Amino acid sequence: MNKGLIVLAGCALAAAGLAGCGDTSVKRMDVEEVKDISGHWNDTDSRLVAEEMIRDCLSRPWLSGFGKQPTVIVGTVKNQSHEHIATDTFTEDLQRELINSGKVQFVASKGERGDVRDERLDQDTNSSEDTRKAHGQESGADFMLSGIISSIEDTEGGKTVVLYQTNLKLLNMTTNQIAWNGSKKIKKFVKRSKAGW
């Protein structure tokens, strides 16, 4: 390899190293502040969709027609969109809205119930008789909320329109009847400038 190429290669590596050593700036934000950077589904979308859909769900006739305060569980929300979505965060947002409404009772998820059952087994061996919690006393859910998040993406020349659609269903655990079916759409227009080289 001639000396000119070696010098050029060394300069390129040095420049790449310097480019990676830029200052990092961090600014704390209010958690309620909306900051859409990438155009992807984000924390604001999750929170607003959960709030609106649970508000709609709890305003429908199934609730007053049930005759008592129903017990609800959130099942699976599947991500069928074109991008990664943290559905665990979304189901937590749904759960929070349901519990804080005061209109329904709420039972723990499958994983949480497993932890509680393990604890009860441990209490059988290690807790005093008067503080031990008995098996077989759990509240069963009357309804299960589940659904999907899907998306449609239309892209052309650095411009993208993305439609996110969240569909949720509330199923009667006894009859398998659909007590409520809700849908919420979010549409975003994203314009990306071409990288300047």
FIKOLZA-1660 file (N, C-alpha, C; in steps of 0.1 Angstrom, whole numbers, plus 5000, padded with zeros to 4 digits):
% residues 197
   i   px   py   pz ch aa at
   1 5009 4988 5000  A  M  N
   1 5000 5000 5000  A  M CA
   1 5009 5012 5000  A  M  C
   2 5006 5022 4991  A  N  N
   2 5015 5034 4991  A  N CA
   2 5012 5043 5002  A  N  C
   3 5021 5052 5005  A  K  N
   3 5020 5061 5017  A  K CA
   3 5008 5071 5016  A  K  C
   4 5004 5075 5004  A  G  N
   4 4993 5084 5002  A  G CA
   4 4980 5077 5007  A  G  C
   5 4978 5064 5003  A  L  N
   5 4966 5057 5008  A  L CA
   5 4966 5055 5023  A  L  C
   6 4978 5052 5029  A  I  N
   6 4979 5051 5043  A  I CA
   6 4975 5063 5050  A  I  C
   7 4980 5075 5045  A  V  N
   7 4977 5088 5051  A  V CA
   7 4962 5091 5050  A  V  C
   8 4956 5088 5038  A  L  N
   8 4942 5090 5037  A  L CA
   8 4933 5081 5046  A  L  C
   9 4937 5069 5047  A  A  N
   9 4930 5060 5056  A  A CA
   9 4931 5064 5070  A  A  C
  10 4943 5069 5074  A  G  N
  10 4945 5074 5088  A  G CA
  10 4936 5086 5091  A  G  C
  11 4936 5095 5081  A  C  N
  11 4928 5107 5082  A  C CA
  11 4913 5104 5084  A  C  C
  12 4908 5094 5076  A  A  N
  12 4894 5090 5076  A  A CA
  12 4891 5084 5090  A  A  C
  13 4900 5076 5095  A  L  N
  13 4897 5070 5109  A  L CA
  13 4897 5081 5119  A  L  C
  14 4906 5091 5118  A  A  N
  14 4907 5102 5128  A  A CA
  14 4894 5110 5128  A  A  C
  15 4890 5113 5115  A  A  N
  15 4877 5121 5114  A  A CA
  15 4865 5114 5119  A  A  C
  16 4865 5101 5117  A  A  N
  16 4853 5093 5123  A  A CA
  16 4854 5093 5138  A  A  C
  17 4866 5092 5143  A  G  N
  17 4867 5092 5158  A  G CA
  17 4863 5106 5164  A  G  C
  18 4867 5117 5157  A  L  N
  18 4863 5130 5162  A  L CA
  18 4848 5132 5161  A  L  C
  19 4842 5127 5150  A  A  N
  19 4828 5129 5148  A  A CA
  19 4820 5122 5159  A  A  C
  20 4825 5111 5165  A  G  N
  20 4818 5104 5175  A  G CA
  20 4820 5110 5189  A  G  C
  21 4829 5120 5190  A  C  N
  21 4832 5126 5203  A  C CA
  21 4824 5139 5206  A  C  C
  22 4813 5142 5199  A  G  N
  22 4806 5154 5200  A  G CA
  22 4799 5155 5214  A  G  C
  23 4795 5167 5218  A  D  N
  23 4789 5169 5231  A  D CA
  23 4775 5163 5231  A  D  C
  24 4771 5157 5242  A  T  N
  24 4757 5152 5244  A  T CA
  24 4750 5161 5253  A  T  C
  25 4738 5165 5248  A  S  N
  25 4730 5174 5256  A  S CA
  25 4717 5167 5260  A  S  C
  26 4713 5168 5273  A  V  N
  26 4701 5162 5278  A  V CA
  26 4693 5173 5285  A  V  C
  27 4680 5173 5281  A  K  N
  27 4671 5182 5287  A  K CA
  27 4659 5174 5293  A  K  C
  28 4656 5176 5306  A  R  N
  28 4645 5169 5312  A  R CA
  28 4632 5175 5307  A  R  C
  29 4622 5166 5305  A  M  N
  29 4609 5170 5300  A  M CA
  29 4598 5166 5310  A  M  C
  30 4587 5174 5310  A  D  N
  30 4576 5169 5317  A  D CA
  30 4570 5157 5310  A  D  C
  31 4566 5147 5318  A  V  N
  31 4562 5134 5312  A  V CA
  31 4549 5136 5304  A  V  C
  32 4541 5147 5306  A  E  N
  32 4529 5149 5299  A  E CA
  32 4532 5157 5286  A  E  C
  33 4545 5162 5284  A  E  N
  33 4548 5169 5272  A  E CA
  33 4549 5160 5260  A  E  C
  34 4543 5164 5249  A  V  N
  34 4543 5157 5237  A  V CA
  34 4555 5160 5228  A  V  C
  35 4563 5151 5225  A  K  N
  35 4575 5153 5217  A  K CA
  35 4576 5141 5207  A  K  C
  36 4571 5143 5195  A  D  N
  36 4571 5133 5185  A  D CA
  36 4583 5135 5176  A  D  C
  37 4593 5126 5178  A  I  N
  37 4606 5128 5170  A  I CA
  37 4606 5119 5158  A  I  C
  38 4603 5106 5159  A  S  N
  38 4605 5097 5148  A  S CA
  38 4592 5095 5140  A  S  C
  39 4580 5098 5147  A  G  N
  39 4567 5095 5140  A  G CA
  39 4562 5082 5144  A  G  C
  40 4570 5074 5151  A  H  N
  40 4565 5060 5156  A  H CA
  40 4556 5061 5167  A  H  C
  41 4549 5050 5170  A  W  N
  41 4540 5049 5182  A  W CA
  41 4549 5052 5194  A  W  C
  42 4544 5061 5203  A  N  N
  42 4552 5065 5215  A  N CA
  42 4543 5065 5228  A  N  C
  43 4549 5070 5238  A  D  N
  43 4543 5069 5251  A  D CA
  43 4530 5078 5252  A  D  C
  44 4530 5089 5244  A  T  N
  44 4518 5097 5244  A  T CA
  44 4507 5090 5237  A  T  C
  45 4510 5083 5225  A  D  N
  45 4500 5075 5218  A  D CA
  45 4494 5065 5228  A  D  C
  46 4502 5058 5235  A  S  N
  46 4498 5047 5244  A  S CA
  46 4488 5053 5254  A  S  C
  47 4492 5064 5261  A  R  N
  47 4484 5069 5272  A  R CA
  47 4471 5075 5266  A  R  C
  48 4471 5082 5255  A  L  N
  48 4459 5089 5250  A  L CA
  48 4449 5078 5245  A  L  C
  49 4454 5068 5238  A  V  N
  49 4445 5057 5233  A  V CA
  49 4439 5050 5245  A  V  C
  50 4447 5047 5255  A  A  N
  50 4441 5040 5266  A  A CA
  50 4431 5048 5273  A  A  C
  51 4433 5061 5275  A  E  N
  51 4424 5070 5282  A  E CA
  51 4411 5070 5274  A  E  C
  52 4412 5073 5261  A  E  N
  52 4400 5075 5253  A  E CA
  52 4392 5062 5252  A  E  C
  53 4399 5050 5250  A  M  N
  53 4391 5038 5248  A  M CA
  53 4385 5033 5261  A  M  C
  54 4391 5034 5272  A  I  N
  54 4385 5030 5285  A  I CA
  54 4374 5039 5288  A  I  C
  55 4375 5052 5285  A  R  N
  55 4364 5061 5288  A  R CA
  55 4352 5057 5279  A  R  C
  56 4354 5054 5267  A  D  N
  56 4343 5049 5258  A  D CA
  56 4337 5036 5263  A  D  C
  57 4346 5026 5267  A  C  N
  57 4342 5013 5272  A  C CA
  57 4332 5015 5284  A  C  C
  58 4336 5023 5293  A  L  N
  58 4329 5024 5306  A  L CA
  58 4316 5033 5304  A  L  C
  59 4314 5039 5293  A  S  N
  59 4302 5047 5291  A  S CA
  59 4291 5039 5283  A  S  C
  60 4294 5027 5281  A  R  N
  60 4284 5019 5272  A  R CA
  60 4275 5011 5281  A  R  C
  61 4263 5006 5275  A  P  N
  61 4253 4999 5283  A  P CA
  61 4257 4986 5290  A  P  C
  62 4267 4979 5286  A  W  N
  62 4271 4967 5292  A  W CA
  62 4273 4969 5307  A  W  C
  63 4279 4980 5311  A  L  N
  63 4283 4983 5325  A  L CA
  63 4270 4984 5334  A  L  C
  64 4261 4992 5330  A  S  N
  64 4249 4993 5339  A  S CA
  64 4240 4981 5338  A  S  C
  65 4241 4974 5326  A  G  N
  65 4232 4962 5324  A  G CA
  65 4237 4950 5332  A  G  C
  66 4250 4950 5337  A  F  N
  66 4255 4939 5344  A  F CA
  66 4249 4936 5358  A  F  C
  67 4244 4947 5364  A  G  N
  67 4237 4945 5376  A  G CA
  67 4246 4946 5389  A  G  C
  68 4259 4945 5388  A  K  N
  68 4268 4947 5399  A  K CA
  68 4281 4952 5394  A  K  C
  69 4290 4956 5403  A  Q  N
  69 4303 4961 5398  A  Q CA
  69 4311 4949 5392  A  Q  C
  70 4314 4950 5379  A  P  N
  70 4320 4938 5373  A  P CA
  70 4335 4938 5377  A  P  C
  71 4341 4926 5376  A  T  N
  71 4355 4923 5378  A  T CA
  71 4361 4921 5364  A  T  C
  72 4372 4928 5361  A  V  N
  72 4378 4929 5348  A  V CA
  72 4392 4925 5348  A  V  C
  73 4397 4918 5338  A  I  N
  73 4411 4915 5336  A  I CA
  73 4415 4919 5322  A  I  C
  74 4428 4924 5321  A  V  N
  74 4433 4927 5308  A  V CA
  74 4441 4915 5303  A  V  C
  75 4437 4910 5291  A  G  N
  75 4444 4899 5285  A  G CA
  75 4455 4904 5276  A  G  C
  76 4456 4897 5265  A  T  N
  76 4467 4900 5255  A  T CA
  76 4463 4911 5245  A  T  C
  77 4472 4921 5243  A  V  N
  77 4471 4930 5232  A  V CA
  77 4482 4927 5223  A  V  C
  78 4479 4923 5211  A  K  N
  78 4489 4918 5201  A  K CA
  78 4493 4930 5192  A  K  C
  79 4506 4930 5190  A  N  N
  79 4512 4940 5181  A  N CA
  79 4513 4935 5167  A  N  C
  80 4504 4939 5158  A  Q  N
  80 4504 4935 5144  A  Q CA
  80 4508 4947 5135  A  Q  C
  81 4515 4957 5141  A  S  N
  81 4519 4968 5133  A  S CA
  81 4532 4965 5126  A  S  C
  82 4537 4975 5118  A  H  N
  82 4550 4973 5111  A  H CA
  82 4562 4977 5120  A  H  C
  83 4560 4980 5132  A  E  N
  83 4571 4984 5141  A  E CA
  83 4570 4978 5154  A  E  C
  84 4581 4979 5162  A  H  N
  84 4581 4974 5176  A  H CA
  84 4572 4983 5185  A  H  C
  85 4563 4978 5192  A  I  N
  85 4555 4985 5201  A  I CA
  85 4555 4978 5215  A  I  C
  86 4558 4985 5225  A  A  N
  86 4558 4979 5238  A  A CA
  86 4544 4977 5243  A  A  C
  87 4538 4966 5240  A  T  N
  87 4524 4964 5244  A  T CA
  87 4522 4962 5259  A  T  C
  88 4533 4958 5266  A  D  N
  88 4532 4957 5281  A  D CA
  88 4529 4971 5287  A  D  C
  89 4535 4981 5281  A  T  N
  89 4532 4995 5286  A  T CA
  89 4518 4999 5283  A  T  C
  90 4513 4995 5271  A  F  N
  90 4499 4999 5268  A  F CA
  90 4489 4991 5276  A  F  C
  91 4492 4978 5279  A  T  N
  91 4482 4971 5288  A  T CA
  91 4483 4977 5302  A  T  C
  92 4494 4982 5307  A  E  N
  92 4495 4988 5320  A  E CA
  92 4487 5001 5320  A  E  C
  93 4487 5009 5309  A  D  N
  93 4479 5021 5307  A  D CA
  93 4464 5017 5308  A  D  C
  94 4460 5007 5301  A  L  N
  94 4446 5002 5301  A  L CA
  94 4442 4999 5315  A  L  C
  95 4451 4991 5322  A  Q  N
  95 4448 4986 5335  A  Q CA
  95 4446 4998 5345  A  Q  C
  96 4455 5007 5344  A  R  N
  96 4455 5019 5353  A  R CA
  96 4442 5027 5351  A  R  C
  97 4438 5029 5338  A  E  N
  97 4425 5036 5335  A  E CA
  97 4413 5029 5341  A  E  C
  98 4413 5016 5340  A  L  N
  98 4402 5008 5345  A  L CA
  98 4401 5009 5360  A  L  C
  99 4412 5007 5367  A  I  N
  99 4412 5007 5381  A  I CA
  99 4409 5021 5387  A  I  C
 100 4415 5031 5381  A  N  N
 100 4413 5045 5386  A  N CA
 100 4399 5050 5383  A  N  C
 101 4391 5044 5374  A  S  N
 101 4378 5048 5371  A  S CA
 101 4369 5046 5383  A  S  C
 102 4372 5036 5391  A  G  N
 102 4363 5033 5403  A  G CA
 102 4350 5026 5399  A  G  C
 103 4349 5023 5386  A  K  N
 103 4336 5017 5381  A  K CA
 103 4337 5001 5380  A  K  C
 104 4349 4996 5380  A  V  N
 104 4351 4981 5379  A  V CA
 104 4361 4977 5390  A  V  C
 105 4360 4964 5394  A  Q  N
 105 4370 4958 5402  A  Q CA
 105 4380 4952 5392  A  Q  C
 106 4392 4949 5396  A  F  N
 106 4403 4945 5387  A  F CA
 106 4410 4933 5393  A  F  C
 107 4413 4923 5386  A  V  N
 107 4421 4912 5391  A  V CA
 107 4434 4911 5384  A  V  C
 108 4444 4906 5391  A  A  N
 108 4458 4905 5386  A  A CA
 108 4459 4897 5373  A  A  C
 109 4469 4900 5366  A  S  N
 109 4472 4892 5353  A  S CA
 109 4477 4878 5357  A  S  C
 110 4478 4870 5346  A  K  N
 110 4482 4856 5348  A  K CA
 110 4496 4855 5355  A  K  C
 111 4505 4863 5351  A  G  N
 111 4519 4863 5357  A  G CA
 111 4518 4867 5371  A  G  C
 112 4511 4878 5374  A  E  N
 112 4510 4883 5388  A  E CA
 112 4503 4873 5397  A  E  C
 113 4493 4866 5392  A  R  N
 113 4486 4856 5399  A  R CA
 113 4495 4845 5403  A  R  C
 114 4504 4841 5394  A  G  N
 114 4514 4830 5397  A  G CA
 114 4523 4834 5408  A  G  C
 115 4527 4847 5409  A  D  N
 115 4535 4851 5420  A  D CA
 115 4528 4851 5433  A  D  C
 116 4515 4855 5433  A  V  N
 116 4507 4855 5445  A  V CA
 116 4505 4840 5450  A  V  C
 117 4502 4831 5440  A  R  N
 117 4500 4817 5444  A  R CA
 117 4513 4811 5450  A  R  C
 118 4524 4815 5444  A  D  N
 118 4537 4810 5450  A  D CA
 118 4539 4815 5464  A  D  C
 119 4535 4828 5467  A  E  N
 119 4536 4833 5480  A  E CA
 119 4527 4826 5490  A  E  C
 120 4514 4823 5485  A  R  N
 120 4505 4815 5494  A  R CA
 120 4511 4802 5498  A  R  C
 121 4517 4795 5488  A  L  N
 121 4523 4782 5491  A  L CA
 121 4534 4783 5501  A  L  C
 122 4542 4794 5500  A  D  N
 122 4553 4797 5510  A  D CA
 122 4547 4800 5524  A  D  C
 123 4535 4807 5524  A  Q  N
 123 4529 4810 5537  A  Q CA
 123 4524 4797 5544  A  Q  C
 124 4520 4787 5536  A  D  N
 124 4515 4774 5541  A  D CA
 124 4526 4768 5550  A  D  C
 125 4538 4770 5547  A  T  N
 125 4549 4764 5554  A  T CA
 125 4555 4774 5565  A  T  C
 126 4555 4787 5562  A  N  N
 126 4563 4796 5570  A  N CA
 126 4555 4806 5578  A  N  C
 127 4542 4808 5575  A  S  N
 127 4534 4819 5582  A  S CA
 127 4526 4813 5593  A  S  C
 128 4523 4821 5603  A  S  N
 128 4515 4817 5614  A  S CA
 128 4500 4814 5609  A  S  C
 129 4493 4806 5617  A  E  N
 129 4479 4802 5613  A  E CA
 129 4470 4815 5611  A  E  C
 130 4472 4824 5620  A  D  N
 130 4462 4836 5620  A  D CA
 130 4466 4846 5609  A  D  C
 131 4478 4845 5602  A  T  N
 131 4481 4854 5591  A  T CA
 131 4482 4847 5578  A  T  C
 132 4481 4834 5578  A  R  N
 132 4482 4826 5565  A  R CA
 132 4470 4829 5557  A  R  C
 133 4472 4831 5544  A  K  N
 133 4461 4833 5534  A  K CA
 133 4457 4820 5528  A  K  C
 134 4444 4817 5528  A  A  N
 134 4439 4804 5523  A  A CA
 134 4439 4804 5508  A  A  C
 135 4440 4792 5502  A  H  N
 135 4439 4790 5488  A  H CA
 135 4424 4789 5484  A  H  C
 136 4421 4791 5471  A  G  N
 136 4407 4790 5467  A  G CA
 136 4398 4802 5470  A  G  C
 137 4404 4813 5473  A  Q  N
 137 4396 4825 5477  A  Q CA
 137 4397 4836 5466  A  Q  C
 138 4403 4834 5455  A  E  N
 138 4405 4844 5445  A  E CA
 138 4392 4849 5439  A  E  C
 139 4392 4861 5434  A  S  N
 139 4380 4866 5427  A  S CA
 139 4382 4863 5412  A  S  C
 140 4373 4857 5406  A  G  N
 140 4373 4854 5391  A  G CA
 140 4369 4866 5383  A  G  C
 141 4374 4868 5372  A  A  N
 141 4370 4879 5363  A  A CA
 141 4357 4876 5356  A  A  C
 142 4349 4887 5355  A  D  N
 142 4336 4886 5348  A  D CA
 142 4339 4889 5333  A  D  C
 143 4348 4898 5330  A  F  N
 143 4351 4902 5317  A  F CA
 143 4366 4903 5314  A  F  C
 144 4370 4900 5302  A  M  N
 144 4384 4901 5298  A  M CA
 144 4385 4911 5286  A  M  C
 145 4394 4921 5287  A  L  N
 145 4397 4930 5277  A  L CA
 145 4410 4926 5269  A  L  C
 146 4409 4925 5256  A  S  N
 146 4420 4921 5248  A  S CA
 146 4419 4928 5234  A  S  C
 147 4429 4927 5226  A  G  N
 147 4428 4933 5213  A  G CA
 147 4441 4933 5205  A  G  C
 148 4442 4942 5195  A  I  N
 148 4454 4942 5186  A  I CA
 148 4457 4957 5183  A  I  C
 149 4469 4960 5180  A  I  N
 149 4474 4972 5174  A  I CA
 149 4479 4969 5160  A  I  C
 150 4474 4975 5150  A  S  N
 150 4478 4973 5136  A  S CA
 150 4482 4987 5130  A  S  C
 151 4488 4986 5118  A  S  N
 151 4492 4999 5112  A  S CA
 151 4492 4997 5096  A  S  C
 152 4490 5008 5090  A  I  N
 152 4492 5009 5075  A  I CA
 152 4501 5020 5072  A  I  C
 153 4511 5018 5064  A  E  N
 153 4522 5028 5061  A  E CA
 153 4522 5030 5046  A  E  C
 154 4521 5043 5043  A  D  N
 154 4522 5047 5029  A  D CA
 154 4534 5057 5028  A  D  C
 155 4544 5053 5020  A  T  N
 155 4557 5060 5019  A  T CA
 155 4560 5064 5005  A  T  C
 156 4565 5076 5003  A  E  N
 156 4569 5080 4989  A  E CA
 156 4578 5092 4991  A  E  C
 157 4590 5091 4986  A  G  N
 157 4600 5102 4985  A  G CA
 157 4602 5110 4998  A  G  C
 158 4605 5103 5009  A  G  N
 158 4608 5109 5021  A  G CA
 158 4595 5113 5029  A  G  C
 159 4584 5111 5024  A  K  N
 159 4571 5114 5031  A  K CA
 159 4564 5101 5034  A  K  C
 160 4559 5101 5046  A  T  N
 160 4552 5089 5051  A  T CA
 160 4539 5092 5058  A  T  C
 161 4528 5085 5055  A  V  N
 161 4516 5086 5063  A  V CA
 161 4514 5073 5070  A  V  C
 162 4513 5073 5083  A  V  N
 162 4511 5061 5090  A  V CA
 162 4498 5061 5098  A  V  C
 163 4490 5051 5096  A  L  N
 163 4477 5050 5103  A  L CA
 163 4479 5038 5113  A  L  C
 164 4477 5041 5126  A  Y  N
 164 4477 5031 5137  A  Y CA
 164 4462 5029 5141  A  Y  C
 165 4458 5017 5141  A  Q  N
 165 4445 5013 5146  A  Q CA
 165 4445 5004 5157  A  Q  C
 166 4439 5007 5168  A  T  N
 166 4438 4999 5180  A  T CA
 166 4424 4994 5181  A  T  C
 167 4422 4981 5181  A  N  N
 167 4409 4974 5183  A  N CA
 167 4409 4967 5196  A  N  C
 168 4399 4969 5205  A  L  N
 168 4398 4962 5217  A  L CA
 168 4384 4956 5218  A  L  C
 169 4383 4945 5225  A  K  N
 169 4371 4938 5227  A  K CA
 169 4370 4934 5242  A  K  C
 170 4358 4936 5247  A  L  N
 170 4355 4931 5261  A  L CA
 170 4346 4919 5260  A  L  C
 171 4352 4908 5265  A  L  N
 171 4345 4895 5264  A  L CA
 171 4339 4891 5277  A  L  C
 172 4326 4886 5277  A  N  N
 172 4320 4881 5289  A  N CA
 172 4326 4867 5291  A  N  C
 173 4332 4865 5303  A  M  N
 173 4339 4853 5306  A  M CA
 173 4330 4840 5307  A  M  C
 174 4317 4843 5310  A  T  N
 174 4308 4832 5312  A  T CA
 174 4302 4827 5298  A  T  C
 175 4298 4837 5290  A  T  N
 175 4291 4834 5278  A  T CA
 175 4299 4836 5265  A  T  C
 176 4311 4841 5266  A  N  N
 176 4319 4845 5254  A  N CA
 176 4313 4855 5245  A  N  C
 177 4303 4862 5250  A  Q  N
 177 4297 4873 5242  A  Q CA
 177 4306 4885 5243  A  Q  C
 178 4306 4892 5232  A  I  N
 178 4313 4905 5231  A  I CA
 178 4305 4916 5237  A  I  C
 179 4309 4921 5249  A  A  N
 179 4301 4931 5256  A  A CA
 179 4304 4945 5250  A  A  C
 180 4316 4947 5245  A  W  N
 180 4320 4960 5240  A  W CA
 180 4331 4958 5229  A  W  C
 181 4330 4966 5219  A  N  N
 181 4340 4965 5208  A  N CA
 181 4344 4980 5204  A  N  C
 182 4356 4983 5207  A  G  N
 182 4360 4997 5205  A  G CA
 182 4372 4998 5195  A  G  C
 183 4373 5009 5188  A  S  N
 183 4384 5012 5179  A  S CA
 183 4389 5026 5180  A  S  C
 184 4402 5028 5179  A  K  N
 184 4408 5041 5180  A  K CA
 184 4418 5042 5169  A  K  C
 185 4418 5053 5161  A  K  N
 185 4428 5054 5150  A  K CA
 185 4436 5067 5153  A  K  C
 186 4449 5066 5150  A  I  N
 186 4458 5077 5150  A  I CA
 186 4465 5078 5136  A  I  C
 187 4465 5090 5131  A  K  N
 187 4472 5091 5117  A  K CA
 187 4483 5102 5119  A  K  C
 188 4494 5098 5113  A  K  N
 188 4506 5107 5114  A  K CA
 188 4512 5109 5100  A  K  C
 189 4516 5122 5098  A  F  N
 189 4523 5125 5086  A  F CA
 189 4537 5128 5090  A  F  C
 190 4547 5121 5084  A  V  N
 190 4561 5122 5088  A  V CA
 190 4569 5126 5075  A  V  C
 191 4576 5137 5076  A  K  N
 191 4585 5141 5065  A  K CA
 191 4599 5141 5069  A  K  C
 192 4607 5133 5062  A  R  N
 192 4621 5132 5065  A  R CA
 192 4630 5139 5054  A  R  C
 193 4639 5147 5059  A  S  N
 193 4648 5154 5049  A  S CA
 193 4659 5144 5045  A  S  C
 194 4664 5146 5033  A  K  N
 194 4675 5137 5029  A  K CA
 194 4687 5141 5036  A  K  C
 195 4695 5131 5039  A  A  N
 195 4708 5133 5046  A  A CA
 195 4717 5141 5037  A  A  C
 196 4724 5151 5042  A  G  N
 196 4733 5159 5034  A  G CA
 196 4747 5154 5035  A  G  C
 197 4753 5150 5024  A  W  N
 197 4767 5145 5024  A  W CA
 197 4775 5154 5014  A  W  C
% end
